[in-house]
Amino acid sequence: MKTFDEWMEAFMADNESDINPLDMPTARQRQVMSDYVKGSTAAEETAVAYTRDLLTDNTSGDPWWFIEMAAQDRPDTHERLVDLVKAIVRLPNERRANGKLQYWQWHLRQLALDLRESWDGKNQYLNNHSDPIEHEIFINLSAFQARLLAQGVCGSTWWPIVALHAALENEYENQPQLLETHVSAAANLIQLAGPLVYSNYKGDVTAPGELFQNASAVSTTDRWQFWKERLADIEKQGDLKRETQRAARSAIDRMLEIENGSK
């Protein structure tokens, strides 16, 4: 895997002509982020330094765009990125060069909306695209979103239900890559935000998928129990990667722990 600095250099080169210059991180922001990811600086110090350039008229003022880009490509940075988001929203509101106030807490709602829209778009996109990079991005963004939600930073409690519905209640016949991607994303979600899911899975958050409908017609079951049974079936599917089968098993084990009161 590339180092974070190598990733940033490649990211800037790949996107220089495609991205609004006001959204691109400044040289100082890139250095600040590099130091932080390496563990050289604390989240609070990094938040102050990283947002300084966002107060000028030469940027969009959006504190999350580059963080989202890092999250989708670098899952190894997720824990520190979540800590950085927390630190940014704790900053006092400041006045930009144009006189407008920068409300960091307001921007947090925008981060939740951006992540949800990104998840929706990629979920639809993957139905007809097999690019492994795009599948990996979907898994990474799902995990980042789950981590933010689990730590009470931002996000809706009904999103995991929608995500698990997409992953486990639909048939992906003759689409093993798509099933494996969804199972990996679902397993991460359960590991990171499982207790929250267990507290909120009941109710009419989203219509049941075809597989869940069929199971409900045969016997009385609820979504949580059905998800476990579906994961157990996936674990036994011989045409899936061993990695996917292990992910399904780990998700089941985590669900059993949660049922027994483990956080």
Disulfide bonds with the S-S distance in Angstrom:
none
